[in-house]
């Protein structure tokens, strides 16, 4: 049976048909929370260095966004965040260096498939050099909402998440 009750509007919408439906702060729900209405599908990392946040240019989506991605079977959200950060950007962090911020609930793509994601934040004192790879063509340490190099679309949902993670 379909729930026909009106749904609240998204917190923010972005390019590529993405909508942030809700955010559940770590104080509301623990890191290991599970959800009945949709799967836990991804982990995101808001990585800071000297007041700037790391953004990646994702080749396939042609969009600047936060590093992160899918959670593999048997993998925790935290471990997925560390792995995705390393694979996409070359940045190395220990799982304990991440602070859990909360869970996102997003609708993705034209199908509006709903997924939950775990959001983590961390600081690095010595960023590693970036080498382009099959998924990410560029990274940028962004200050505020400054324009990103080469222009391009910015995932406004991720910008909203960054603001939730500011110290």
N, C-alpha and C positions, 0 to 999 in steps of 0.2 A: 504494500500500500504506500502510495506517495504522500509525503507530507505537504499539504496544500496551504499551510500557514504562511503568511508573508514573512520573508526573510529580511533581516536588516541589510541596509546597503553595505557594500564593501568599505573597508577602511580607506583603501586606495586601489586604483587600477593602474595598469601599466601596459607597455607595448607587448606584443606577442600574445594578446588575449589573456593576460594574467591579472588576477584580482586577489588582494589580500582580504580574506573574509573575516578573520579575527586573529588576535594575538593573545596568548595566555602566558602571562609573566611567570617566571620561575617561582615566585611566591604563591601563585595560585595552584600550579600543577608541577609535580616533581619531574626531573629529567626522564625517569623511566615510565612516565604516564603512557597509557595506551588508550586508543580511541575506538569506539564501536562504529562510528559513522563513516570513517574513511581510513585508509592505511597511512602509516608513517613512511614517507617516501624519500626524504632527503634531509641533508644537514647543510647548514650555511655557517661560514666563519666571517665575523667582522674583526679583521686584524688591523691593529693600530700601530703606527710608528710616528713618534713626534707630532701627535695631533692629526695625522693624516690616516685615511682608511684605504686599504688595498682593494682596488677594483680590477676586474679582468675583462678583456674583450673576448667574448665567446664567439668562435668562428661561425658555427652553424646558425646561431640565432642572430648574429651580427648585432650584438648588444653588449654594452658595458653592464656588468653585474657583480655581485659578491661571489667569491670563490665558494664552491660547494657542489654537491651533487647527490646522486642516489646512494642509498644504503644497501649494501650487499647482504644476501642471506646470512644470518648468524652474526652480523656485525652490529655493534652498538652505534647509536647516533654520534657519540663522541669519537669513536674510532673512525667512523665514516668522515667526520669533519677533518680529522688529522690527515687521513689518506687523501681526500679530495684536495685539501690545501697543498699538500706535497705534490700531487700529480699535476695540478693546474698551474701552480706558481713556483714550485721548488722550495717553498718556505717549510722549514722543519720545526715542528713543535711537539712536545710530549703531550699526551692526553691530559695530564694533570695541569698543564699550563692554560687550558681552556676553562672559561667560566660559562656555565649554562645560563642563558638569558631567558629562554622561554620557547614556546611552541607557536608556529604559525599554522594557519589553516588557509590554504590557497585553492583557487580554481584556476586550472591551467588549460590553455588552448581553446580552440573552437568548441570542443566537446564539453568544456567546463568541468573536466575531471577534478574531483576534490582530493587533495593530499595534505597531510600534516608534515611539518618539517621542524627539526630541532635547530635552534639558533644559539651559537656560541660566540664569545668574544675573547680576545687575547691581545697582549702587547708584545712587540718584539723590539729589542734594542739594536739588533744587527740584521737587517734584511739581507737575504741571499739574492744573488744575481738571478735574473729570469732568463730562461731559454724558451723561445716559442715552441709550442708542441701541437699535436693534431687537434686539440680542443680549444686552446687559448693562444691567440696571436700576439697579445700585448697585455701588460699590466701597468697600472698607474697608482701611485700613492696620492689620493685625492684629498684636498683640503676644502671642507665645506661643500658647496655646490658648484665649485669652479668648473668651467668647461673642460671636457676631457680631450686629450690629444687626438687629432684627426676627426674630431666631431663624433658623429655616430649616435645611435640611440642609447639612452640610459634607461635601465630598468627602474622605473619610479617606485615600484614595490620595494626594491632593495634599498633605495634611498630612504624610504620611510623606516625600514628596519634599522638602518644605520642610526637614525635619530633616536630610536628606542634604546640603543646601546651606548650612547654618549655617556661618558663619565661625569 
